[in-house]
Amino acid sequence: MKRKMLAEFGCLPTAIGSMPHTNPEEAYSLVMKYFPAIPSWPQLPRRSSKERMYIQFSEGFPGVVLTGDKIHIKRQANFDSELEQIYLDSEQDNFARYNISSEYAAGFHAFLAEGKGRETVKGQITGPITFGLSVTDESGLPILYDDTLAEVLAKFLRLKASWQENALRQISSDTIIFVDEPHLVSLGSVFTPIPEKKVTILLEEVFKGIKGLKGVHCCGNTDWPLILNTTTDILSFDAYNYASSLSAYPNEVKSFLVRGSAIAWGIVPNDEEALAKESVSSLYDRLGEAMACFTRDGISFKQIIEQGLLTPSCGLAGLSLEAASRALELSAALSDRLRRKYSV
């Protein structure tokens, strides 16, 4: 999908990442069935705890200790020299050693094996804020609050993103990498104080490792202007539950779109009860209402459609296999309806 600017998305559908399957080929086939234009490799946390989002990209980080589905960092022999190596590798863009093995991402390797010939492919990686708040040091403190570890972590994830993107480019020259940051909902909380400048610096460090299109995904309410003012190309958000929170910043959204960026509208719920109540028509109306908030502030509806993607509201690992399939089917059908109506 060669494009001069992001506007050419035209509300094509893609996935956020996680699926409820344990068989990577089954998950891959389902993604390809519904999202052939922009398939995303499936993360499979039910297959293994090593595929949980903050563990999946920890492979190779110094001092990692896994205990079930928990992870912490232990300062062991050669710990400091290993940190220094990450600094050196990031400076020289040496990402070869920062691979993601099939043990940690079976869906990724199934995707690489079967996905050749695709015009555009999407990948994802856990962001530095979410990773940094989920992983603790020996004292039990999240490593995000250790300035040295937080800085090294961002460089490590930058190298992981580079390795992933390079691998994806073996099957497609056009890549999209989402930096998944659900913990950005903590911004402004007195319980998890995070300076805004630190968030921006860490995100931008990861972005440096992505040569293609880069996005930020947050499935809750957050400081949207902070994210919109980064160099991200795509803002991915839960439009089913939080469209009104983004609409509070029309000027920032307008500037974001003017520079050629895109919004991924997560309009298909990933809650099984809510999903059962929805149809293509009901989601079409709900999305129209969400988008209309921005058209009142000088953004054309056509521009919003052209510079949009459609996705489920978040990952689908918490659903049944049948419900996950329905979420993908609704996303694809809604995209088809929008694209037909607006001739994109």
Secondary structure as GFF3:
##gff-version 3
##sequence-region A 1 344
A	DSSP	three_ten_helix	6	9	.	.	.	ID=ss1
A	DSSP	beta_strand	12	13	.	.	.	ID=ss2
A	DSSP	alpha_helix	24	34	.	.	.	ID=ss3
A	DSSP	three_ten_helix	49	51	.	.	.	ID=ss4
A	DSSP	alpha_helix	53	56	.	.	.	ID=ss5
A	DSSP	beta_strand	64	67	.	.	.	ID=ss6
A	DSSP	beta_strand	70	73	.	.	.	ID=ss7
A	DSSP	alpha_helix	79	92	.	.	.	ID=ss8
A	DSSP	alpha_helix	106	114	.	.	.	ID=ss9
A	DSSP	beta_strand	120	126	.	.	.	ID=ss10
A	DSSP	alpha_helix	128	134	.	.	.	ID=ss11
A	DSSP	three_ten_helix	143	145	.	.	.	ID=ss12
A	DSSP	alpha_helix	147	168	.	.	.	ID=ss13
A	DSSP	beta_strand	174	180	.	.	.	ID=ss14
A	DSSP	three_ten_helix	182	186	.	.	.	ID=ss15
A	DSSP	alpha_helix	196	207	.	.	.	ID=ss16
A	DSSP	beta_strand	213	218	.	.	.	ID=ss17
A	DSSP	alpha_helix	224	228	.	.	.	ID=ss18
A	DSSP	beta_strand	234	237	.	.	.	ID=ss19
A	DSSP	alpha_helix	239	247	.	.	.	ID=ss20
A	DSSP	alpha_helix	250	258	.	.	.	ID=ss21
A	DSSP	beta_strand	262	268	.	.	.	ID=ss22
A	DSSP	alpha_helix	272	277	.	.	.	ID=ss23
A	DSSP	alpha_helix	280	295	.	.	.	ID=ss24
A	DSSP	alpha_helix	301	306	.	.	.	ID=ss25
A	DSSP	beta_strand	308	312	.	.	.	ID=ss26
A	DSSP	alpha_helix	321	342	.	.	.	ID=ss27
###
